[in-house]
Amino acid sequence: MNKHIAENNWGYRVKRLGHQREDEFCGDFGIDPPIKGQDKADAQFKNGQTVSLKRGSRLQLQSTSMTSSKMDIIDVGDLMKMCCYAVDRQIDIAPHMMNLCEALQDSSNRASFFRQVMFGSKDGAFVDFISFKEPNVSLWHLFAREDVVNCMANELQAFTSQARTYDQQDARKVILKGSISKVDDRMVNIIENEVRLRKRKPNFVSIANKQKLVPMLQCSIGNAQTIFEGEKARLIGYGNFSSIGLI
């Protein structure tokens, strides 16, 4: 299959699965229909707070074009743009990825990055929660925005990628690593940031490994509480936020 056709098909599949995920969440928990066409807010709880919904093993946290206005409201957006520019102009991306990595080695920059990339919409609004679905069962894990931001800023560290074979090059990605357990402190890849072509245009993409990200959040934030349990689905919240009025 032609590479660009494959990329377009991938984008269509992501969008279709996203709509299925939103319909399922709203139907299972008896809340208003999904919020269509929004950048980050997929659904709204009964008290008006919004949530971004994620499913699958590899989670696309963002895919932002180098010409998108969203780049202008991300603190490290100029560094992300330069990475895209390097791919667009077919020049060495490594120096630009290293500059981005250096910026994300600062915890306050990491906090802003996660808040803006994972929760921020183009209009500057932020969703209140993020929820992850378990595979094959209607079990959702719910986390408040600032709990996630603080956890990831404190627990993750930024590194550039290292070539593994002779035909690869260093610093093609910025990788955020962390430990997923208080017992095992080995650092593993949690989020990979890179530039990919979408419709022949460079996009800055952040992909998270859910099987590593969710356990890290559960372990670090803790305080699990069942918010809703019915015949069709279960919603578990973490942290100290109030669940009154959500459902």
N, C-alpha and C positions, 0 to 999 in steps of 0.2 A: 504493500500500500504506500502511496505517496506520503512523504513525511508530513506535509502541510495538511493533507486530508486527514491523516491520523490525529494531528493536533486539534483540528476542528471537531472531529468526532469525540475526542477526549473531553473537550469543553462542553459539548452537548450532553455527554453522559453525566458529567459533574452537575450540570444544571438540572437535568431530569431527576437524578437521585436526590438532589437538594430539595426539590419540590415534594418528592415522596416523603422525605424525612420530616419536613415541616407539617405536611398533612397528617402524618402519623402522630407526631407529638401533640398537636392541637386536638386531634380527635380523641386520643387516649386520655388526655387530662382535662377535657371539657372546657377548653378556653377558646377565645375568639379565633376565627380562621387566620391562617398565616399572613404575615405582612409581605406582600409580593413586591418585587422590584427594588428592595432596599439593599444597601451595601452590606450591612452587618446584622441588623435586627431581623430575625426570622419569625419571631412570634412575640406576643405580648401577654403577660399574665393579667389576671383580673384586677390587680392593683395598679396596672399601667406600666410596670417595669418590663423591660425587654430582655430577650435572650437570643444568643447566637447558638445554633445547633450544629453539632458535628457527629458524623458517623464514619465508619471505615477504619482501616488500620493505618493508612497514611492520610493525614489531615492537611488540606490546603488552608493555611491560616490567612494567606493573602496571595494575590497575583495582581500586581500593579504595573500598568504600562509606564514607560519612561515619560510619556506626555500627559499622564493623568494628573488632574489637579490635586489628587490625594497626596502626591509626592511633596506638595508644598506645605502640607500640614503635619508631616512627619519630621521630627527634629533632625534625623539623619537622612532625610530624603535626598539632599544634594549628593551625598555619598552613594546612595542607591542609584541615583540617576547616572552618576559617572560610571558605575558598573555596567548599566544598560548601554550607555554611550560607547563604551569600549567594545561591546559585542556588536553594536550597530555599525561601528566604524572598522571592525575587525582588527582591533589593536589589542595589546596585552591587557587582560583584565586584572592580573595579579596585583599590581600596585594599588588599584582602587579597592579590591577586596581586602587588602591588608589595612588600608586606611579605615574602612568600615569596621573591620575586626578590632582595630585599636580603639575606635570610639565606643564599641560595645563592651570593651573590657572595663568600662566605668559603670558601676551599678546603677547610678541615676540615669545614665543614657539607656541602659537596658530596660529600666522601668518604663521610661517614656516610649521606647521602641515597642515593647509588648503591649502597652496600653493603646498606642496609636494603631499598631498593625492588627492586633487581635480584636479590638473593641471599637475602634474609631471608624466612623463613616465619613464620606466625602464632605458632608455638610458640617463636620466638626462635632456632631453628637456622638455619645458613647453608649453602647449597650450595657445593661446592668449585670448580666450573667452570661456564662457560657455553659453548655450542657453537652455531655458526650454519651452516646448510646453504646451499650454492649452489643456485640454481634449475636444475631439469632434469637435474642430475647428482648422484650420491651422493658429494659432496665436502663434508666438514665441517671447520670451523675451530674449534679448541679453545683457550680462554684460561682461565688461573687467576684466581680471584676477586680477589685483592689486586692483581694486575697490572692488571686492568680498572679497579678502584676508583682506584688511583693514577694511571693514565693519564687517566681521565675527570676526576678532581679537578684535575689539573694542566693539561689541555689545553682544557677547556671553560670558557666564561664564561656567566653568566646575564643575560638581558635580558627585558623584557616585550615583548609583541607590539605592533606598530603598525598602526593602521587603514589599510587600503588603498583603501577606497571611502567615499563619503559616509555610507552607512548602517551602517558598522562603527564600533567603539569601540576605543580603546587598552586595553592591559593586560587582554586576555581570556585570555592564556596567559603562562606563563613558558617561554621558549625557551632552550635550552642550545646555544651555538654553538661551533664550533671549526674548525680547519684540518685537512683530510684528507691533506695532503701537505706534506713539508718543502720542496718546490720552490715550491708555490703556497700562500701564507699567507693567502688570502682566507678570511674567516669564513663558514661556512655553517650552516644549521639542522641539528643532529644529533638533538636530542630536544625534543619539544613536550609540555608539561604543561598540562592543562586539565581542566575539569569537564564531564562528559557525563552525560546521563540514561540510566540502565539500569533498565528496569521502573519508570519514572517516579520513580526515586530518584537523587539526584546521586552520582556516583562520580568520584573523582580518578583521572585516566588519564594515563599516561606512554607516549608513542609514539615509537619511534626509527626513523630512516631507515637501514635496513641497508646500503644502497649507499654511505652516507657513514660510518656508524659502524664497520663492519668494516675498511675501508681505514685509518681513523684508528688503530684498535687494532693492525693489522698493522704500520703504519709506526712507531708509537711504541714498541711492545713488541718487535717484531722477533724474531730468532733462530728462524726457522721450522724445524720438524723433522717428518718423517713418522713418525707413531706407528704407523700401521697402513695397509697397502695390500693389498687383495685384489681378487678378480674383480668384486665387487659395489660396493665402497665404499673410500674413502680418508679418513683422519683426519690432519689436520695440526695440530700444537701450536705455540704461540708462547710465548716467554719461557724461563725457566731452570728450570721445575719438572721433577721427575723423572716420567717416563712409565712407570717400571718397575711392573708389576703392574696397570696400568689395564685392559689387554685380554689 
